[in-house]
Amino acid sequence: MTAHTPPSPPFRDPRLPFAKRIDDLLSRLTPAEKIAFLHQFAPAVERLGVAAFRTGQEALHGVAWMGPATVFPQAVGLGATWNPELVRRVGDAVSKEIRAMRAKDDRVGLNVWAPTVNLLRHPLWGRNEEGYSEDPKLTSAIATAYTHGLRGDHPTYWRTAPVLKHWLAHNNETDRSTTSSSVRPRVLHEYDLKAFRETVEAGAVAGVMPAYNLVNGRPNHVSPYLGEHLRAWTEEDLLVCSDAGAPSNLVDSEHYFDTHEEATAASLVAGVDSFTDHGTDSSQMIGRLRGALERGLLTEADVDTAVRRQLSVRFRLGEFDPEYDPHDATSEFDTPAHRALAQEAAEQAVVLLKNDGVLPLAPDARVAVVGLLADECKLDWYSGTLLHRSTPLEGLYERFGAERVEFAEGVDRVRLKTSASAFLHVPVVEDAADEVRGAEGALDPALLAGRTDLPALTTDATGTELALVDWGEGVLTLRAPDGRYLSVADDGRVRASADQPGGWVVQETFRLEPHENGHLLKHLGTGRHVCVSADGLKVADEDPEVFELVVTERGEEAVARAAAQADVVVVVAGNDPHINGRETEDRTTLRLPAHQERLLRAARAANPATVLALVSAYPYAVDPADLPAVLWTAHGGQAAGTALARVLAGDVSPAGRLPQTWYADDADLPGLLDYDVIGSRQTYLYFEGTPLFPFGHGLSYTSFAYDGLTARVADGSVHVSFTVTNTGDVTADEVAQLYTRAVDPSVPRPRRELLDHRRVTLAPGATTELGFRVPLGAFEFWDVAQDRWRREPGAYELLAGASSEDVRLRTTVTLDGEPALPRAVVAGGLAAAGFDEQSGIEIVDRTKVSGDAVTPVDAATGELVYRRCDFGRGIAEVTMEVAGEGTVELSLDGGPVLAVLSPGTPTPGPYDYVSLRASVAAAGVHDVHLRLRGPLRLAHVGFSG
């Protein structure tokens, strides 16, 4: 007898559509297996030959956390290139390295948590480095390019599956899991949703990750917007992956639900499909899901829907068709092409902010490169481990020759003297192994521990000279002569053991606290002070040592010496991405840290030909008046130093452009938690002050002329064209930018708004004609009176130029549209959150499932205005839906109070609404003014005859 091979099940048949195959596989999974699939680490189902799967491979600007890989510029630097085609190639390279790394290490995942499309609304946000721009159009253009590169171009199979972060209105690290972003409807649709929408609609997005914060009083992980908006933008199955620990936050920190079963069920029903919680241990989430099913909070159909979305991604990744997957054999890793691309991206990211002629540097120039970042190639939390490394110093050595380059780091050289008149001593360890944090890869680098194989610091009569850097606000690092930073491991010992500051909780930062006639040395990672014990230095809760800080040399002294010997000084200043502005920590100021200000002043005093090169994850407020040149670049990855040197030398003409406004002073900034970009006049769209450097700004080593702006309306679009000519003598890139402005809007509209842009390369004397097709939808705004998009008829100015403020050409087009209509309040009343103007009001959740209400901030007093409300022939009564306690006062057109409504007794809870009525007589069209007092929620206002 011949044994027959059993037929393959339909889910293994590549001839069938994915949907039918998913149906088949889903039908074969047991309820327990399906539940287990909902955790980040989905187990294998061996009886069906289904492999284990995990969501979440970090790859923001290169493969992260899994060991060495090509490191590209930070995301904000990629945004500064204004070059979608370049960023698509970066995404393509990253996805190929993911596939190549996965072939050797199956811990590397194909579900990629990138890019970040949160808008850079506020420059003090700690994660500014992760976003692309403050503008939704530029953000979506760059994000779309990156996702297309990550996805690959095969029509069926995806190289990786990109997940957009972080849904939604997420721009603060301060109390990020408990704060609520109050986002009015116009800001929601015109700003925060816009970047996500255009990226999703472009067709290369596999899912999104909700953010830790709440929006309008409701956690993002139970947001109705996931269904109402996100999943309405595409027919693809989108996989929504929770952020790490966020499912537990719904109960533990936010207290939004009483039990984890309720919270988990609400998340799943709202649209979360994969739960990232408790690391690799899925048992707690599985228990919660089972409990929710047993309590009737979930149905098996709810579970099936989520599992289907995960399986859709896995089928698209070719998991079930390895023989047909065109990406399965991808082996491109650290190739010459990837190295060249990393350098190209770093070069294109450099922004020349000011230049009085000192740049480019003369070929025979003697250069002093000084500053705390002059010999650094910094990484951030979402970087991979460097395979190659280039610092500004190394780049200038390579370009000009070491004999023509002077260097001074500018650290303060210090010794720490104990109360016993001994000095801190770093033991010398012969042949100590060099260890780079994360070099071996880790699914969760937050769990990486510090080294304990090196001896703890001791004391002796002479001590060891340490390099001290104050990164601002008194946050210090101390480095030993061998280059290792003082750090504290789990055993509490102080060692010179870290290659760089880093980690989820940085263990390499300290603060000197004045105490009696000296200082206590506080270790910031543990919150404990350093003490001296018989077996070496440690941190402890008692017996802190009192140190005297003995300064051997101030950093500015070394900087001044080097500067005086040079023709030109390049001061490289900026931030360490792990200190004072990072995930979990917002910045407190735009100012450059005082230590670096000292170095800059010393260099300028010693040599007027001083160039400031800022290398940072965010903007600074610096005074450029006395500086002949200023540049900025984000941390540029492995080729950062080479790229900066080539720009300084003129081998490359800089053409990066600012992706966000650089404000001149902290006083220009709104509150960090004020998300109303319209009402608070935020970003270049609405800011009415004078920026230090405007959005889109960036200079060149050549000049460009713009001419021949034309515009015509046809085929549902405005067709715009103009020419750009290189009028200088250097081949260079120009970033031509097209903006619009409504000439006479009926509501506040942007001062100008980016419609499109183009980065072009032009030889000297060359001219190119640029054409743009702008859909008429780009001129619409969200009409809160009609709760939909509307294009207002009238004149719209078109502005072409080199930045949002450097406008070279203007013309006006007249567009048709729908005229403004009064609010039909008799028929529909007023949705409380649909206001035109507000003061002292925040939007909150009407219920835990859907809907908005408004309430005064901090239960104080707030005011609302609803323009042009049509009462028709007349009304006699007003009705208000309220919860809580307090009062609502109603007036028309700023006149006297016509009605005061208040619940007789407080309602039982914030979601227990009651209807209040009062007599009010009005007819015709009026502005409705409401004043709310106390902890009262208002959801709706109705009017009747």
N, C-alpha and C positions, 0 to 999 in steps of 0.2 A: 504494500500500500504506500502511496505517496502522500506525505503530509502537505496540506494546503496552507499557504501563508494567509493569515486572516487579512481581510481587506482593510486598508487604512481608513480611519474615520473621516468624515467629511471635513472636519476642521484642519486636516492635513492635506487637503486637495487644493493645490494652487490654482486650479482652473475655476474654482468657485469664487464668487465675490466675497470680500472680507465679511460683509454683514452676515451672510449665510454661515460662514465658517465660525464666526463668533457665536451665533445662535447655537450651533451644534456643540461647541466646546462648553458654553454656558450650561447647556442642558445636561452635560455629563458631570459637572461639578456638584459635589454635595453641599448642603447649606453650610456646613462647617468649613469646607474648603473655600467657599466664596467669602465668608466672613474673614478668613485669614488673609485673603487677597487685599483687604482694605487697609492693612498696615503698610508702612513704607517698605518693610522687608517682607515681601510676599513669599511664602515658602514654595518649594517645589511640590508638584503633584506627581509622584513617581509612577503611579499606576497608569497615568495618561501620558507619561513622558514629557510633562510640562516642567520647564526649569524654574528655579527661583528667580525672582525679579525684585529690583529695588528702584524706587524713584529717587531722583536727586543726585545728579553729578554736577558739582559746581564748575562753571567754565565761563566766568564773566569776561576775562581777557586772557584766556589760556586755560588749560586743564589745571584745576586746583585740587589741592589736598592729597593727591595721589602720587606725589613724588616729582622728580624732574620732568619738565615739559617746557615748550617754548612759551615765554612770558612776553605778552604784548603790552602796550600802554594801557593804563587804567581806562575804564569806560569813559570817564569825563574827558580823557585825552583823545579817545576815539571820536567822541562827539566834537572835539575841537578841530578835527580834520575836516569836518563838513563834507566828507567824501564817502557816500554810501557804497560806491563801487569798491573802494579800498576795504571798507568794513566788511563787505560781503566776502572778500577774499580772506580776511582774517577769520571770519566765522567758518569758512571752508577749511582753512588750515587747522583750526581748533578741532573741528569735528573729525578730521582725518587722524589727528593725534589721539583723540579719544578712542577711535576704532583700533588704532595700532596698539595703544596701551591696553585696551581690553583683551586683545588677543593673547597678552602675556599675563594679565592680572584681571580675573573676572570680577574683582571688587569694583573696577571702573564701570560706571553705569552709562547707559545710552539715553536715559531720560534727563535732559540737561536743564538745570535750574538757571537759566539765563535767556535773554538779557534782563536788566532792570530798567523798567520804563517809567519809574516814578520821576516826576518832573522836578527839576532843581529850583523849586520855588523859593527856598530860603537858604542862603549860603552858609549859615551856621549849622545846618543839618550835618550830623556826624558822618552820614553815609553819602555825602556829596560825590565822592569818588566813584560811586557805583552807577550813577545816572549819566545820561547823555547831554541833557540841556534843560533850560527852564522853559523852552518853547515846545508845545506839543507837536507841531509840524516837523521840526527838526528831529525831535526825539523819535517820532514814528518812522521817519525816513531812515535814520541810523539803525533803529531796532529792527525794522523790516529787513534791511540789508543783512544784519547779523543773523537773524533767524533763517533767512534764505541760505546763507552760507552753512549754518549748522544743519539744516535739513538736507542739503544736497539737491541735485537737479533731476534725480530719477523720478519719473511720473508716478511710480507706485511705492517704492521703498525709500524710507528716510534714513539718512546716515545717523542722525541723532534726532531726538524729539524735544524741541525747545519749550520751556515753560517760562512765561513772563512773570516777573516779580515787580512790585508787591501790591496786589490789589487791595486797597485803593486809598488815595489821598494820604500817603504815608511820607512825612517829612520831618519827623522828630523822633529822637531816641530817648529823650527825657520821658520817663514813665510811659514808654511806648505801648505797653500791653494794657494800659488802663485809660489812656487819654482818648478823647473823642474829637475827630476832625469835623468841625461844623462847616458843611459844604452846601451852599445854597444852590438851587437848581441850575442857574446859569453857569456857575463855576463847575458844577458837576459835569454838565454836558459840553461846555465850550473849552474846558481845561482838563480836568482830571480823567474823564472817560476818553477824551479825544485821542490821546496817544495810544491807549490800549486798543481802541476801536480800529484805527487805521492800520495798526500792526496786525491785529487778528484778521481783518478783512483781506490782508495781502496774501494769506493762505499758507504760511509756513510756521504756524504756531500750533503746538500740541496741547497747551494748557496754560493755566495761570496758577500762581500761589497767592492766596489771600495774605494780607499784612496782619501784624499783631494788633494794630490799633482798632478803634471803633470809628465808624463814620455816622454822624448824626445820631449818636447814642447807641448804635447797634454794632456789635463786633463784626468785622469783615468776614469772619468764618461762618456767620449765619446770615450773610447779606442777601436780600432778595435781588440785588443787582446782578448776581451770578446768573440768574435765570432771565430776569427782565432785559438785561442788556448783553452781557457777555455771550450767552449761548444763542442770542438772536442774531449775532453778527456773522455766523458761519454755520454751514451744514455739517461740518466735521464734528466728530465727538471730541470734546475738549476734556482733558484730565485735570481736575483741580486738586492740587496737592497742598495740604496744610503746611504752614510754617512750623518749624521745630518747637514742640512743646505747646503750641497754640491751642490744641484741643483741650488740654488740661487747664490752660489759662481761663477758659470760659467759666470755670467754677472756682479755681484756686485764687486767681488774682482779680479777675473782673467781677466775680460773684454775679454773673448774669443769669446763671441757672443754679438750682439748688443741688442737683446731682449730675454726675458725669454721664449717666445714661441719658438724661434729658439733653445735655449739651451735645453729646455725640449724635443723637438722633436728629436734633435740630440742624447740625452741620451737614449731615448726610442728606437730609431732605432739601436743604438750601442749595446743595450742589457740590459739597466737598466729597471727593472720591477716594482720597488716599490720606491716611492719618500718619503724620510724622510726630511720634511721641514715644518717650521712654527708650530712645536709641534703638538697638536691635531687638529689644525685648517686646514682642508683640502681645504678650499675654494680657496686659492690662486693657489695651484697646479691644482685644477680642472679647474679654469679659464684659466690657461696657456695651459693645454691640449686641452680644447675646442678651444682656440684661434689658436693653432697649427693645429687642424683639419680644422678649417674654412679657414685658409690660405693655406691649401694643403700641409703643412709640414709633416703631418701624415695621415695615412689611418686607417680606422676601423680595417683592418687586423693587422696593427702594434699594436693597442690596444689589439686586441684579443690574439695575441701572448704573450704579457706580462701577461694578466689576466690568460691565460691557465697555465703559469708557476706557478703563485700563487696558483691556484686551485689544481694543481698537488701536491704541498706541503700540502695543507689542506686535501686533500683526504688521503695522506699517513699518516697524523697525526690522522686519524680516526674520523675526525670531522663529517663526514656524515654517519658513521657506529658506533654509540656509543655502540650498543649492541654487536658488534664484536671487539671493540677496547680492546686489552688485557691490555692496560695501563690505562684505564679510572678509575679503582678503586685503583690505586696505592696510598698508604698512608704512605710510608716510609719517615719519617722526623725526623731528630735529633735522630736517633736510636743508641743504643750502638755500632752497627757495623759501622755506619758512624763516630761516635766519635773515635773509634779505628782506622779507616782508615785515619782520619785526622792526628792522631798521627803517624801512620806508614809512611804516606807521608812526614810529617815534619822530622821524623828521617832519612828517606832515602835521603832527600835533603841536609843534612849537609855534607859539604866538608872539610876534614882535609887537609890543605894546607902545613903545616909544623909541625913537632913534633920531638923534641930532647929528648923525653922520659918523659916529665912532664905529659903527658896524657897517659892513663886515670888517673884521680885523685885518690889518695889513699883513701880507705874507711873512714879513720879517719882524713882526711885532714881538716884543718881550712881554709875556702875559703872566700875571699873577692870578691864580685861581684860589680863592679863599672862601671860607664859610663852612658851616656844619654839614652841608650836603655836598661839598666839593668832591669828596672821595667816597660817596655813598651811591649805592644802587638799591633803593629801598623797595621792599615788597609790602603788600597789604594783606588783609585777612583772606581775601579771595584770590591770591596769587598762587601759582605753582612754585616749585623749587627751581632755582636758576640752574640752567645748564651752561649758560654763558653770562658774562657780567661785564658791564662797561660803565664806569663812573665818569663824571665830567673831567676829572683830573686825567684819567687814563685816556679819554678821548682827545684831550688837548695835547697830552704827551705824544700820542700817535700822529696827530695832525701837524704840530709845530716842532716836535722834538723836545725831549726832556730838558735839553740844555737851555731852551728858551722859555721854560715854564717854571715859575716859582709857586710854592704851595704853602698855605697855612690854614689849618683846620679852624682855628679860633676857639678851641675848647679852653676852659679854665683849668690850669694845672694845679692840683691841690693835694694836700695831705690832710688826713683826719687824725687829730691828736686826742687821746683819751684823757680822762681826769687824772690818770696815773702817769701822765706825761709820756706815754708810749704812743706809737703810731700804728694805724691799720697796715697790715702787711699781707700781700697776696703771695702765697707760697708758689714757688716756681716748680712746675711739674715737667720733667723731661719726657719728651715723646708722648705727650697727652694727645689722644685722638681728637681730631677735629670733627665735631658733630654739628650738622645743620638741622635746625628744627624742621620736622616734617619731611625729611629727605626720603624716608622709607614709605611715605604715604600713610594716611589714616582716614577711615570713614568719618571720624569725628575728631578733628585736630584739637578741639577744646579739651580732650581727655589726655593730651600729651603731657607728660610730667617733665619737670626739670631734671638736670643731671645731678647725680649724687656720687659719681665716681671720682670727683675732684675734691681736694681738701678744702675745708672751710677757711675763711680768712682768720688770721691770728693778729697779734700785735708784737712789735719789737721796737728797738730804740730808734731806728731810722725810718721805717715804714716804706710804703710804696706810693709813688706819685700816681694819682688817678686823673683821668680826663673827665671833667665835670661839664655837663651840658644842662642848661635850664631851658626846657621846651615851652615854658610859659606857665604862669600861675604857680610857680614854685615847684613844678614837677621836674625832677632831676633824673638823669642817668649818670652812672659812674662806670668808667671803663678802665680796665687794667692795661698795663703796657703791652701785653700779648694780644690785645684786641678784644678780649672777652669782657662782657658786661657783668657787673655784679648782679646776682640773681638769688632768689630764694626758692628752694625746692620743698617738697612735701615734708621733709624732716625739719624744716625751719632754719636750716643752716644757711649762712650767707657765703656764697662762693662766686668767684669769677668764672662763670660757666656758660654764658649764653652768647651765641654768635651775633644776635641782634635782639633788641626788645621785641616781644611778640607774645602770642598766645591769647586765648579768650579772656583770661585775667592776666594782664601783664605783670610779670614778676620782677621786672628790671627797673622799676621806677621808685623813687624815694622823694622825701621832702625834708629839708632842714627846718626844724621848728625852733625859734628862739627860746632859750631856757636858761635862766640865771645868767652866767657869764659865757654861755656857749650855745650849743644846739643839740636837740634830740634829733636822731636820724630815724624818720618814720618810713617804714616799708609800706607802700601804698597798696600792693596786692593783697596783703594780709591785714593791713590796718594796725600792725604792731610795730613797736620800736626795736631798734637794734641794741643788743646788749653784748657785753664781753663776758665770756665764760672761760673756764679752764681749758675746754676743748675747742675753743674758737668762737667766732661771732655767730650769733643766732638772733632770731626775732622772738620776742616774748611779751607777755602782758605785764611783767613787773621788772624792776631794776633796770630801767633804760640807762644807757651810757650817755653822759654829757660830753659832746665832742667840741673841740675848737677847730674851726676851718682855717687851715694855713694855706694861703694862696701863694704858689710858687711863681705863677705867671698868669696874667689876665689874657684872655683870648685876643682882645683888641691889640695888645702889644705885638703879638706875632703877626697879626694881620697887617698892622701898620708897617712893620719891617718889610714884609713881602711886597706890599703895595708900592712902597717907595722905590723899589728896585725895578719896577715894571713900566712899560709904556701904557698898558691898559690893565685894569683890574676887573676881574669877573667875580662878583660876590654871589655865591650859590646859596640861597636861603630857601626856607620852606618848612615842611612838616615831616615828622615821622608818622606814617599812616597808622601806627598802633597807639599813638599818644595824643591826648587832647583833641579829639575829633575823629571818631571811628564808630563802628557799630557798637551800640549801647551807650555812646557818649557824644553829646552835641558840643560844639564849640560855644564859648561864651563871648567871643569878640572877633572882629575882623582884623584886629591889629597884629602885626608881626611880633613874636615874642621879644621881650626886652633884650635878652642875650644877643639875638640876631640884629636888633636895632643898633646895639653897641658896635658890633662888627661892621655893619654898614657905614655907620658914622666914621669909624676909624679909617676904613678904606677910603672913603670920600675925602676925609681931611688930609690923608697922605698922598692922594692922587686923584685929581678932579676927573680923570678919564676912567670913571668907575661905572661898570655895567652891572645892573642887578638882574640876575637870572633866578626867577622864582620857580622852584620845583615843588609842586604841592597838589593836594587833592581838592583844593578849594580856593576861592578868591581871597585876597588880602586887601586891606586898605593901607596903601603905602603912599608916601608923598614923593612923586617923581620929579618935582620941580628942579632939584639940584643934580639929577642924574641924567647923563646924556643918552642912556639907553636902558630899557627895561624889557625883559622877555618873561614869558610864563610857559611852562609845560607841566602837564601832570606827570606823575611818576611813570616813566616811559618804558618800563620793562627792561629786558636784557640788553637792548641796544641804546639805552637812554643817553649814556655819556657820549658815544660816538655820534649820535644824532645831534645833540646839542653842540658839540664841537664843530661839526660840519656846517651847521647853521651860522655859528659865530664866525667861522672862517669864510663864509660866502660860497662854499661848495654847493649849498642848497639855499635858495631864497625862501625865507619863511613865508608860509601861507596859511598857517592855522588861524582860526577865528574864534573869538570867545563864544562859548556856548551858553553863557549866562552873564547877567549884568554884574559888573564889579562896582560896588557902592563905595562912596568916598568915606563914609563914617558909619559907626554903629547906629547913630541917630536916624539914619535913613531907612533902617530896617523895621518891618512890622514885628509884632510878637511872634515867637517861634510857633505858637499854636494857633495863630490867626491865619486860617486857610482861605479867607475871602479875598482873593487876588483882585477882585473888582472894587469892593468897598474900601480896601486898604491900599489900593493903588500899587500893587506889587508887580514885579518883573518888568521887563522893558515894555510889555504890553500896556501897562497903566502907570508906571512910575513917572511922576511929574517933576522930580528933582533933577539935579545934574549928576550923572554917574561919574565915577572915577574913569572907567572905561566902559563904553556901551556894548550891549549885545551885538555880536557879529563883528566886533572890531578886531583888526589885525593889520599890520603894516607889511611892506615888502621892500626888497632892495631895488625895485624898479618902480615905475609909475604906470597907471592905466587910465585910459580915457574912455568914457561912455558916450554913446551917441545914438541917434535915430530911434528913440523910443516910439513904438506904435502899439496900438491896442484896438482890437475890434471884437465885437460880440457875435458869435455864430455857433450853431450846433450845441447849445447848452453850455458854452464855455466862453471865457475871455481869452483871446489869443494875443499874446504879448511878445514883442521882439525888440531887441536893441543890439547894438554892437559894442564890443570891448576891444580896445587896441592897447598893446604893450608899447608905450611911448618911451620906455627906457632902453638900456643897453644890456639887460640881463634877462635870460630866459627864466620865467617864473610862472607860478600858478596865481590866478586870481579867483576869488570866490565872489561871484556876482550874485547879489541878493535882490529879491523882488518882494516888496511889501505893499500893503493896502491900508487905506484909512477911509472910513465912512465920513463924508464931508459934513453932513448935517443929521446925525442920528437922533432918534427920539429917545434913546436910552444910552447910558454910558457904554461906549465901545472902545476898543483898544486905540491908543495913540497911533500905533501902526502894528501890523500883524504880518508875520512872514507867510508868504504864499508859496514860494519855491526858491531854489537857489541852484547854482551850477558852479562846480570847481573845474577850471579849464587851465591848460598849460599853453603859454604863448611865448614864442620867440620874439626877440626885439623887432619892433615894427609890424608884427603880425596882428591881424584883425580877425575876429570871429563873430558871427552873428548867432545870438542865443535866442531860442524860441521857447515859450512856455505856454502850455494849455492849462488854464485854471478853470476848473469846474465852477459853475455859478453857485453851487452849494458852499463854496469856500467863503462866500460873502454873507452867509446866513448867521443868525444868532438865535439863541434859545429864548423864545418869547414866553415869559412866565404867565402872561395874561391868557395865552392860548395853550400853554403847556406843550409846545412843539417848536420845531425849527421854522424860522420865517426870514425871508429876504426882504429887506425894506427897499422900496423904490427910491431912486435918487442917485446922487453923484457919489462916486467912489474914486478916490485918488489912488493912482498906482505910482509907486516910488521905486526906482532902480538905483542901486549904488553898492558901496563897499562895506557898509554896516548899517545898523538900524538908524544911526544918526548921520552917517556920511552918505547923504542922498545926492546923486549926481543928475538924475533925470526924473521928471514928473509929467504925468498926464492924467486926465480925468475921463472916466467912462460913466455913462448914465445907464443904470440898469433898471429894468422893470421889476416888479415884485408885488407884494401884498401890503396895502397900507395898514398902519396901526389901527386897531379897533379898541374901543373901550371894553373893559372887563364886563361881561354879562353876568353880574353878580346876583341878579334876581333869579336867574335860571340855575346857576351853579354855585353861587356863593364864592368864598375865598378859601383856598387851601392855605393854612397859616404859614407854611414854609415858602409859599410862592410870592414873597414880598418883593418890592422894588428896592427898598432901602431899609436898613436896620441900624440900630445902635444899642449895644448892650444885650444882644439876643444871641442865643445859640439854638441850633436845630437839634432835636432829640427824637428818639424813636416813639412813634405813636403806640405801637405794640411791639412785641418781641419778634414778630414775623414780618410785618410790613408797615409802611406808612410813616409819615413825619409829623412832628409837632414842634412848637417853639416854646422857649422858656427864657426868662431873664438869666443872664450869667450870674452865678453865685447867688441866686435867689434874690437879687436886688431889684433894679428897675431897668426895663428895656423898652425900646420904642420901635414900631414898625410902620412903614408907609406902603400903601397899595395905590398906585397911580391910576387915574381915569377909570373909576368904577361907575358903571352906568346903572342908575336906579330906575330908569324908565320913567313911567308916569308917576311913580311914587311907591314908597314902601312905608310900612308902619311899625315893623318889628325886626329886631335883630336877634339871632340865635347863635350861641357860642358853645362849642364842645370843649370842655375843660376837665382837667384832673389836678388834684393837689389842693392847694389853698393859696389865696391871694385875690387880686382884683384885676379887671381889665377895664380900661377907660377908652371910650370911643369918641372921636371927634372927626369933623370933616374939614378939609382944607386948612388945617391948623387953627381952626376956630375953637369955640368953647366946648367943653366936654358935654356930650349929649346923653351919654349913658354910662353907668358904672355897674359892672356885673361881677358877682362874687358868689362862690358856693357858700351856702349857709354854714356848713361844716366841712372840714377837709374830707376829701374822698379817701376810701380805704388804702388806695395805692396809686402809683403813678400811671397805671394803665386803666384805672377805673374812671371812665369819663361820665360826666353828667352834662345835660343840656341846660343852659341858662338863657333866659329870655328877658328882653326889655323893650319898651316902646321907643321907637325912633322914627321920626318923620323926615323923609328926604326924597328928592326927585331930581332927575337929570344926572349929569356927570360930575363926580367929585373925587378928590383924593381922600382915601380912608386912612386915618391915623389911629393907631392903637398903642396904648401904654400899658405894659404889664408890670405888676408889682408882686414880689414874693415868689415862693416855690410853686408856681402855677404853670401847668402845661396847657397850651392852646393848640387844638388840632384843626378846627374848621370854624368859619364864620358864615352864617346864612342870613339872608334877608328875604322878607315876605311882605305882601300887602295886607 
